[in-house]
Amino acid sequence: TFGETSIFMNEPSTATVRASSLSLIMALSREKFSEYITTHPRAGLVIMTYIVYGLLEKLRSSNELIAYDKEFMVTSEDLDAMKSLFPPTVDEILSH
């Protein structure tokens, strides 16, 4: 699925999608979606769960990419400088 956040927010979808082969694309308006889940609450719960899990997976994937990018923003010199801010041993930490 893509563009699902536009069902919940009053904004156009920001998704860009390209099919690698002939595809059937189905669109659902916010109004039709809302009408359907109101009329069919059990099915609506299944659909909402699917959407939430999909969004969480996209968020997890995005977070991994961001963390990977940030990993290279910190040099070993930066880490050494950060280490110097803390006591070198557990005993010294506990004695303060």
Buried (B, 14 or more C-beta within 10 A) or exposed (E): EEBBBBBEEEEEBEEEEEEEEEEEEEEEEEEEBEEBBEEEEEEBEEBBEEBEEEBEEBEEEEEEEEEEEEEEEEEEEEEEEEEEEEEEEEEEEEEE
